[in-house]
Amino acid sequence: MINESETELTCHRYVDDHPDLTNELAVMIIFAVLYVHIFVLGIVGNVAVL
């Protein structure tokens, strides 16, 4: 007969095993810098056309 503890499976949450990279501080800083560059260059480009 199989023991109950051997057949009992534990449920692991995917988020705990593989955390979301977008919540990492380094990733947020990199994308913030890229976004600011795109934003500023867009404004500078539009002002240069005027």
Secondary structure, DSSP 8 states (H G I E B T S, - for coil): ---HHHH------HHHHS--GGGSHHHHHHHHHHHHHHHHHHHHHHHHH-
